Amino acid sequence: MRLAMSEIEWAELVVGSVTAALESAHESGHDHIVLEVYANDDAFRLVNPTETRFDSDGHKHLARTAARAAARHGFEIEVLHLQAAAIQAGLATQSGDADPIDALGDAGDHLTGDAALRALGLRAADLKQAPRKPATGRTLAARIARWATDPDAEEGRITELARELIDQRLDGALRVVEAMLEPEDFAYVRRAIDFAASAHPVGEGRAAQPAALLISPVLRKGTEGRDPAIPASLREAMAQAARDLEFAALILAPFCVATSTIIRLQPSELRDIAEALANGLEPPVPPAEPADRDVCLLGLAVPDGDLGDVVYDEALARRIGAWNALASEAAGGGIVSPPLTLAHALDLLRRAKLAIPDEPPDEVESDDEDEGAAGDEAMVMAIALHLSSIGTGSALVTGEEGSVAALTITDGVPDASSEMLREVLSAALELGGTLFVVPAPANGAPAQGHAFALMNGAIEQLSAKDAAALFADEAPEDWAAAPAAWQDAPPFEYEPEL
């Protein structure tokens, strides 16, 4: 797996690998991505003799994560499965100064479909995305989710939402937010919330300075136990070293914290830790155990000006070296990774887990400018066909800002004009909304309805439970066609290629 790397440093490598793989896939213009997998460590070392960060299993993990990301972006997954014997045969034909990677050529089996996924340790089910819950209503989770997907949303609004979440300690709402958003959007909004939660002023009144939680990961060497406590004299020395690294001040926690604890921190806990450090108190987070190897130094740091203007020269390299030596000593000896904000570290860990690039790759634009409009038109037609398929009944389309459109369907024909129906459905697909459908019951039986969520040009089947909850929240109380009960929505047939 990974070798001599902290979990946060490994996460950064994973995210970088995913980002590079997606950029390459998009630039290629192909509808597939080819990933290399080595049969064993012998094969891996033939091509990567100097790699010290990971072994063949670590390389497979990188490839597997890239595959998950690429599949989510619509790419077919193919694998070049590399055997040591075939690589050696390719190397035998090379000149002595050639790059070993050039020996791959036809040195492996080219796998596609389920065989490619098995080589990566994946199944087709692993690449399927759970359906997103609709981000409708006035709950905190829904408001956060809508902020994440609104290109016109004010940046400062997320700070207000984060404060509401933290003040009420509603960290559990983030699980609902995650169910409402695509992974990239969730990572984006969670990073914004973590940055807001981990920021806290140091000082009072006009003398107050903005500060943020900072960590320095350390991978301890050896297996012997170590005291997590950091002596006061060493903390003062590290505060001075931080000033040399362009930080105006650093308030360091009096002990190391296990990275496994850092990973689980919630926004309200970030605020508690930052507030305690700002007030000279011991932060409410457990210290690392003596046997923990992957740990972090934790502190509250005040930046000195714009850190983006720092010049990386020999002098700065010496100051970083001094910081690393002190950080290693504070942790009891080990390999130190560069300090970074805690919010950034949590973002890297989350992106590595969810297979998300550092920044979304630019999609290759279609030469057909009408392609998007054609797709929207096809979806609107598919919804209209579904409404016609119920024969006789009613439908309700709710949208943003409380908009509501009620339809009566008789013998498959809605009472709205085709132009009006197209306008209502297009707006709901673009801005978000819910389609409630109530077929007329037969033989006097109670009416039963079903519902679909509309968002970002797509439609999602809703369960009976979700349909009932959304109807209670969005539908007018006096709608005469309200059903007696709700059912899970039937499969929705939509063939965009048609």
C-alpha positions in Angstrom: 0.0 0.0 0.0 1.5 3.4 0.9 5.0 3.4 2.2 6.4 6.0 4.7 3.6 8.5 4.1 1.1 10.0 6.5 -2.6 9.5 5.6 -3.0 13.1 4.7 0.0 13.1 2.4 -1.4 9.9 0.8 -4.8 11.6 0.3 -3.0 14.5 -1.4 -1.3 12.0 -3.7 -4.6 10.2 -4.5 -6.4 13.4 -5.3 -3.5 14.5 -7.6 -3.6 11.1 -9.3 -7.4 11.4 -9.9 -7.1 14.9 -11.1 -4.4 14.0 -13.6 -6.2 10.9 -14.8 -9.4 12.9 -15.5 -7.6 15.7 -17.3 -5.9 13.2 -19.5 -9.1 11.4 -20.2 -11.0 14.6 -21.2 -8.1 15.8 -23.3 -7.8 12.5 -25.2 -11.3 12.9 -26.8 -12.0 9.2 -26.2 -15.0 7.7 -24.4 -12.8 5.4 -22.4 -9.8 5.5 -20.1 -7.0 2.9 -19.9 -5.5 2.3 -16.5 -2.4 0.2 -15.7 -2.5 -2.5 -13.0 0.5 -4.6 -12.1 0.1 -8.3 -11.4 2.4 -8.1 -8.4 5.2 -6.1 -6.8 7.8 -7.7 -9.0 6.1 -6.4 -12.1 5.7 -3.0 -10.5 9.3 -2.6 -9.5 10.5 -3.4 -13.0 8.8 -0.2 -14.3 9.1 1.8 -11.0 12.4 0.8 -9.4 12.8 4.1 -7.5 9.3 4.6 -6.2 9.4 4.8 -2.4 5.9 6.2 -1.7 3.8 3.1 -2.5 3.9 -0.5 -3.8 1.9 -2.4 -6.4 -1.1 -2.5 -4.1 -0.9 1.3 -3.6 -0.7 1.7 -7.3 -3.8 -0.4 -7.8 -5.6 1.8 -5.2 -4.7 4.9 -7.2 -6.0 3.2 -10.4 -9.2 2.0 -8.7 -9.9 5.5 -7.3 -9.3 7.0 -10.8 -11.7 4.5 -12.3 -14.4 5.4 -9.9 -14.0 9.1 -10.8 -13.8 8.4 -14.5 -16.9 6.3 -14.5 -18.8 9.1 -12.8 -17.7 11.3 -15.6 -19.1 8.9 -18.2 -15.9 7.1 -19.3 -15.7 3.4 -20.0 -13.0 1.7 -17.9 -10.3 -0.4 -19.6 -7.2 -2.0 -17.9 -3.8 -2.9 -19.1 -2.9 -5.8 -16.8 0.9 -6.0 -16.6 2.9 -9.2 -15.9 6.6 -9.3 -14.9 7.6 -11.7 -17.7 6.1 -9.6 -20.4 7.6 -6.5 -19.1 11.1 -8.1 -18.9 10.7 -9.2 -22.5 9.9 -5.6 -23.5 12.9 -4.3 -21.5 15.2 -6.8 -23.3 14.6 -5.0 -26.5 15.4 -1.5 -25.1 18.6 0.4 -25.0 20.2 0.9 -21.6 19.1 4.5 -21.1 15.5 4.1 -22.2 12.6 4.8 -19.8 11.3 1.4 -18.4 7.7 2.6 -18.9 8.3 2.5 -22.6 8.7 -1.2 -22.3 5.0 -1.6 -21.5 3.7 -1.5 -25.1 1.9 -4.8 -25.5 3.4 -6.2 -22.3 0.0 -6.7 -20.7 -3.5 -8.1 -21.3 -5.9 -5.4 -22.4 -9.1 -5.9 -20.4 -12.5 -4.3 -20.8 -15.9 -4.6 -19.2 -16.3 -6.7 -16.0 -12.8 -8.2 -16.5 -11.3 -4.7 -16.3 -13.3 -4.0 -13.1 -12.2 -7.3 -11.5 -8.6 -6.5 -12.2 -9.1 -3.2 -10.2 -11.0 -4.9 -7.4 -14.3 -3.4 -8.4 -17.7 -4.5 -9.4 -20.2 -2.7 -11.7 -22.3 -2.0 -8.6 -19.4 -0.1 -7.1 -19.6 2.5 -9.9 -23.4 3.1 -9.6 -24.3 6.4 -7.9 -27.1 6.4 -5.3 -30.0 8.5 -6.4 -29.9 12.0 -5.0 -32.7 13.2 -2.7 -34.4 16.4 -3.8 -33.0 19.6 -2.2 -36.5 21.1 -1.7 -38.1 22.6 1.3 -36.9 25.0 4.0 -34.7 22.7 6.1 -31.1 23.7 6.8 -29.9 20.8 4.7 -31.9 21.8 1.7 -30.8 25.4 1.9 -27.1 24.3 2.1 -27.6 22.0 -0.9 -29.3 24.7 -3.0 -26.4 27.1 -2.2 -23.9 24.5 -3.5 -25.6 24.1 -6.8 -26.6 27.8 -7.4 -24.0 29.5 -9.6 -25.4 32.9 -8.6 -25.3 32.2 -4.8 -23.5 34.7 -2.7 -20.2 33.4 -1.3 -20.9 34.9 2.1 -24.2 33.0 2.4 -22.4 29.7 3.3 -20.8 31.4 6.3 -24.3 32.3 7.6 -25.5 28.7 7.0 -22.4 27.3 8.6 -23.0 29.5 11.7 -26.6 28.3 11.9 -25.4 24.6 11.7 -22.7 25.1 14.3 -24.7 27.2 16.8 -27.4 24.5 16.8 -24.9 21.7 16.6 -26.7 20.2 13.6 -23.7 18.3 12.2 -26.0 15.4 11.4 -27.6 17.6 8.7 -24.5 17.1 6.6 -25.4 13.5 6.0 -28.7 14.7 4.5 -26.8 17.3 2.4 -24.5 14.5 1.1 -27.6 12.5 0.0 -28.9 15.5 -1.9 -25.7 16.4 -3.8 -23.3 14.9 -6.3 -20.0 14.1 -4.7 -18.2 17.0 -6.2 -20.8 19.5 -5.0 -20.8 17.9 -1.5 -17.0 18.2 -1.2 -17.3 21.8 -2.3 -19.9 22.8 0.3 -18.3 20.8 3.1 -14.9 22.4 2.4 -16.6 25.9 2.7 -18.3 24.9 5.9 -15.1 23.5 7.4 -13.2 26.6 6.6 -15.8 28.7 8.2 -16.0 26.5 11.3 -12.2 26.4 11.8 -11.7 30.1 11.6 -11.6 32.1 14.9 -10.2 35.6 15.8 -7.3 35.8 18.1 -7.3 38.9 20.4 -10.0 41.3 21.3 -11.6 44.4 19.7 -9.5 46.2 17.1 -6.5 44.1 18.0 -8.3 40.9 17.0 -6.6 39.0 14.1 -8.2 36.3 11.9 -6.8 32.8 12.5 -7.5 29.3 11.4 -6.8 25.8 12.6 -3.5 24.4 11.3 -2.0 20.9 11.4 1.4 19.4 10.7 1.2 15.7 9.9 3.9 13.4 11.3 4.4 9.7 10.6 6.2 8.4 13.6 9.1 6.0 13.1 9.4 2.7 15.0 6.8 0.8 17.0 7.6 2.0 20.6 5.1 4.1 22.4 5.5 7.8 22.7 4.1 10.4 25.1 1.7 12.6 23.1 2.4 15.6 25.3 4.5 18.5 23.9 6.6 20.4 26.4 5.9 24.1 26.8 9.5 25.0 25.8 9.2 23.1 22.5 5.8 24.7 21.8 7.4 28.1 22.2 10.2 27.1 19.8 7.6 26.0 17.3 5.7 29.2 17.6 8.9 31.1 16.7 9.5 28.7 13.8 5.9 29.4 12.6 6.7 33.1 12.7 9.6 32.4 10.4 7.2 30.7 8.1 5.2 33.9 7.6 2.7 33.3 10.4 2.2 36.2 12.8 1.3 33.8 15.6 0.7 30.1 16.4 -1.1 28.8 19.5 -0.1 25.1 19.6 -2.2 22.4 21.4 -0.2 20.8 24.2 -0.4 17.3 22.7 -0.4 15.5 19.4 -3.7 14.2 18.0 -4.1 11.0 16.0 -4.9 11.5 12.4 -7.8 9.0 12.8 -9.3 11.5 15.3 -8.7 14.5 12.9 -10.6 12.7 10.1 -13.8 12.4 12.2 -14.0 16.0 13.4 -17.3 17.7 12.7 -17.9 21.4 12.1 -19.1 22.2 15.6 -16.1 20.4 17.0 -13.8 22.4 14.8 -15.3 25.6 16.2 -14.9 24.3 19.8 -11.2 23.5 19.2 -10.5 26.9 17.6 -12.4 28.8 20.4 -10.5 26.9 23.1 -7.1 27.6 21.6 -8.0 31.2 21.0 -8.8 31.6 24.7 -5.6 29.8 25.9 -7.5 26.6 26.9 -6.8 23.0 26.2 -8.7 22.0 23.1 -11.6 19.5 23.6 -10.1 16.7 21.5 -8.4 13.5 22.8 -4.6 13.3 22.6 -3.0 10.6 20.5 -2.4 7.2 22.1 1.2 6.2 22.7 1.0 3.5 20.0 -0.4 5.8 17.3 2.0 6.3 14.5 0.1 8.7 12.2 -0.4 11.9 14.2 -0.7 15.6 13.8 0.4 18.7 15.6 -2.6 20.9 16.0 -2.7 24.7 16.5 -4.5 28.0 15.7 -2.4 30.1 13.3 -2.6 33.8 12.4 -1.3 34.4 8.8 1.1 37.2 8.3 -0.2 38.9 5.1 -1.0 37.0 1.9 0.7 33.5 2.1 0.3 33.3 -1.7 3.1 35.9 -2.0 5.6 33.8 -0.1 8.8 33.3 -2.2 10.2 29.8 -2.0 13.9 30.2 -1.9 16.8 28.7 0.0 16.2 30.8 3.0 12.6 29.6 3.2 13.8 26.0 2.7 16.0 26.3 5.7 13.1 27.7 7.8 10.9 24.8 6.7 13.7 22.4 7.7 13.8 24.0 11.1 10.0 23.6 11.5 10.2 20.0 10.4 12.9 19.2 12.9 10.9 20.7 15.8 7.7 19.0 14.6 9.5 15.7 14.5 10.9 16.2 18.0 7.4 17.2 19.3 5.9 14.0 17.9 8.7 11.8 19.3 10.5 11.4 16.0 9.2 10.8 12.5 8.6 12.0 9.0 7.0 15.5 8.8 4.7 16.7 6.1 4.3 20.4 5.3 1.8 22.3 7.6 -1.6 23.0 6.1 -4.9 24.3 7.3 -7.1 21.7 9.0 -10.0 22.5 6.6 -7.7 21.8 3.6 -6.6 18.5 5.1 -10.1 17.4 5.7 -11.0 18.4 2.1 -8.1 16.2 0.8 -9.2 13.3 2.9 -12.8 13.6 1.7 -11.9 13.9 -2.0 -9.6 10.9 -1.7 -12.4 8.8 -0.2 -15.1 10.0 -2.7 -12.7 9.9 -5.8 -13.0 13.6 -6.6 -10.4 15.7 -8.4 -8.9 18.8 -6.9 -10.9 20.9 -9.3 -13.5 19.6 -11.8 -11.9 19.1 -15.2 -13.1 21.2 -18.1 -15.6 19.3 -20.1 -14.9 19.0 -23.8 -17.5 21.3 -25.4 -19.7 19.8 -28.1 -19.5 21.3 -31.6 -23.3 21.1 -31.7 -24.5 24.2 -29.8 -28.0 22.9 -29.7 -27.1 19.6 -28.1 -28.1 20.7 -24.5 -31.4 22.2 -25.7 -32.1 19.0 -27.6 -31.5 16.9 -24.5 -33.8 19.2 -22.4 -36.5 18.9 -25.1 -36.2 15.1 -25.1 -36.6 15.0 -21.3 -39.7 17.3 -21.5 -41.2 15.0 -24.1 -40.5 11.9 -22.0 -42.2 13.5 -19.0 -45.2 14.5 -21.2 -45.4 10.9 -22.5 -45.4 9.6 -18.9 -48.3 11.9 -18.0 -50.2 10.7 -21.1 -49.6 7.1 -20.1 -51.7 7.4 -16.9 -54.8 7.9 -19.1 -56.9 10.1 -16.8 -55.8 11.7 -13.6 -54.0 14.8 -12.2 -50.5 16.1 -11.8 -48.8 18.9 -9.9 -45.5 20.5 -10.7 -43.9 22.5 -7.9 -40.8 24.6 -8.3 -38.6 27.3 -6.9 -40.0 30.3 -5.0 -43.2 28.3 -4.2 -44.4 28.1 -7.8 -47.2 25.5 -8.5 -48.8 24.3 -11.7 -51.8 22.0 -11.5 -52.7 19.8 -14.5 -55.8 17.7 -15.3 -55.3 14.8 -17.7 -58.2 13.3 -19.6 -57.7 10.3 -21.9 -53.9 11.0 -22.0 -54.2 14.7 -22.9 -53.2 17.4 -20.3 -55.4 20.5 -20.1 -52.4 22.8 -20.6 -51.2 23.8 -24.0 -48.1 22.1 -25.2 -46.2 25.4 -25.1 -47.2 26.0 -21.5 -46.5 22.4 -20.4 -43.0 22.7 -22.0 -42.4 26.0 -20.2 -43.4 24.6 -16.8 -41.4 21.3 -17.1 -38.3 23.1 -18.5 -38.3 25.5 -15.6 -38.6 22.7 -13.1 -35.8 20.7 -14.8 -33.5 23.7 -14.8 -34.2 25.2 -11.4 -35.4 22.2 -9.5 -38.9 21.0 -8.6 -41.1 18.0 -8.0 -43.7 16.3 -10.3 -46.6 14.7 -8.4 -48.7 12.3 -10.5 -52.1 10.9 -9.4 -53.8 8.5 -11.8 -57.5 8.3 -11.5 -58.5 5.2 -9.4 -60.5 2.4 -10.9 -63.8 1.1 -9.4 -63.9 3.8 -6.7 -60.7 2.7 -5.0 -58.7 5.3 -3.0 -56.4 7.4 -5.3 -52.7 6.6 -5.0 -49.9 8.9 -6.3 -46.2 8.8 -7.1 -43.6 11.5 -7.6 -40.4 12.4 -9.3 -37.7 15.0 -8.4 -36.6 17.3 -11.2 -33.2 18.9 -11.1 -30.3 19.8 -13.4 -32.0 18.5 -16.4 -32.6 15.0 -14.9 -35.4 13.2 -13.3 -35.3 10.9 -10.2 -37.8 8.4 -8.9 -39.0 9.1 -5.4 -40.0 6.6 -2.7 -43.5 6.7 -1.2 -42.0 8.2 2.0 -40.2 11.0 0.2 -43.2 11.8 -2.0 -45.4 12.1 1.0 -42.9 14.4 2.8 -42.4 16.6 -0.2 -46.1 16.8 -0.9 -46.8 17.9 2.7 -44.1 20.6 2.4 -44.8 21.9 -1.2 -48.3 21.2 -2.3 -51.2 23.6 -1.7 -53.5 22.3 1.0 -56.6 22.7 -1.1 -55.5 20.7 -4.1 -58.6 18.6 -4.8 -56.7 15.7 -6.5 -54.5 15.0 -3.4 -54.2 11.2 -3.2 -55.1 9.0 -0.2 -51.7 7.4 -0.2 -48.3 7.4 -2.0 -46.4 4.7 -3.8 -42.8 4.3 -5.0 -42.5 5.9 -8.4 -42.4 3.5 -11.3 -39.3 3.3 -13.6 -39.0 6.3 -15.8 -38.3 5.5 -19.4 -36.0 8.0 -21.1 -33.8 7.3 -24.1 -31.8 10.5 -24.9 -30.3 8.9 -28.0 -33.7 8.8 -29.5 
